[in-house]
Amino acid sequence: MVKIKKASNYNQALEDLLVESPDLEDRISNQESLFKKNLKDTRLNSHDLTKKMIGKWAFSITDDIRIVYKWTNKNTVRFLDIGPHNKV
């Protein structure tokens, strides 16, 4: 099981997102649970990022909302940001 740590700016971005779209809370929680259990689950659409984001990864909450993360060690990731594709 993957261990998740959250950056402070991730927490702020999540709070802002939930103010705008409170209905996403359950979806985010469900996707996070899937990620913890099996980060290769195809429902996550997890992928490595390119260009300025090399070394970081993302997975989908909805078609447009993503969580950006990076590996901090073999079993731990740090969530860096959450939001629409054009923002993160």
C-alpha positions in Angstrom: 0.0 0.0 0.0 1.2 3.5 -0.9 1.7 6.0 1.8 0.5 9.6 0.9 1.8 12.9 2.3 0.3 16.1 1.2 2.1 19.4 0.6 0.5 22.5 2.1 -0.2 24.0 -1.3 -2.1 20.8 -2.2 -4.3 21.2 0.9 -5.0 24.8 -0.1 -5.8 23.9 -3.7 -8.1 21.1 -2.4 -9.9 23.5 -0.1 -10.4 26.0 -2.9 -11.6 23.3 -5.3 -14.1 22.0 -2.8 -15.5 25.5 -2.2 -16.1 25.7 -6.0 -17.3 22.1 -6.4 -18.3 20.5 -3.1 -19.8 17.5 -5.0 -16.2 16.4 -5.9 -15.4 15.4 -2.3 -16.6 11.8 -2.5 -15.1 11.3 -6.0 -11.7 12.6 -4.7 -11.9 10.3 -1.7 -12.8 7.3 -3.9 -10.0 7.9 -6.3 -7.5 8.4 -3.4 -8.6 5.0 -2.0 -8.1 3.4 -5.4 -4.6 5.0 -5.6 -3.6 3.7 -2.2 -4.7 0.2 -3.0 -3.4 -0.1 -6.5 -1.8 2.9 -8.2 -1.9 1.0 -11.5 -5.7 0.8 -11.5 -6.7 1.8 -15.0 -9.6 3.9 -13.6 -7.0 6.3 -12.3 -5.3 7.0 -15.7 -2.0 7.5 -13.8 0.8 8.8 -16.0 4.2 10.5 -15.8 4.4 14.1 -16.8 6.6 15.8 -19.4 8.3 19.1 -20.1 8.4 21.4 -17.0 6.8 18.6 -14.9 9.4 15.8 -15.6 9.8 13.7 -12.5 6.2 14.2 -11.5 3.1 12.1 -12.1 -0.7 12.7 -12.2 -3.9 10.7 -11.9 -7.4 11.6 -12.8 -10.3 12.5 -10.5 -12.6 13.4 -13.3 -12.0 14.0 -17.0 -10.5 17.4 -16.2 -9.5 17.3 -12.5 -6.0 15.8 -11.7 -3.8 15.2 -8.7 -0.1 15.9 -9.4 2.3 13.9 -7.2 5.9 12.9 -6.9 7.6 9.9 -5.4 9.6 10.7 -2.3 10.8 7.1 -1.7 9.8 3.6 -2.8 6.5 3.5 -0.8 5.6 7.2 -0.3 4.3 9.9 -2.6 3.7 13.6 -1.9 0.5 15.1 -3.4 1.7 18.5 -4.8 -1.4 20.0 -6.5 -5.0 19.3 -7.5 -7.1 21.0 -10.1 -8.1 21.3 -13.7 -5.7 20.1 -16.3 -4.9 23.7 -17.5 -4.1 24.8 -13.9 -1.9 22.0 -12.7 
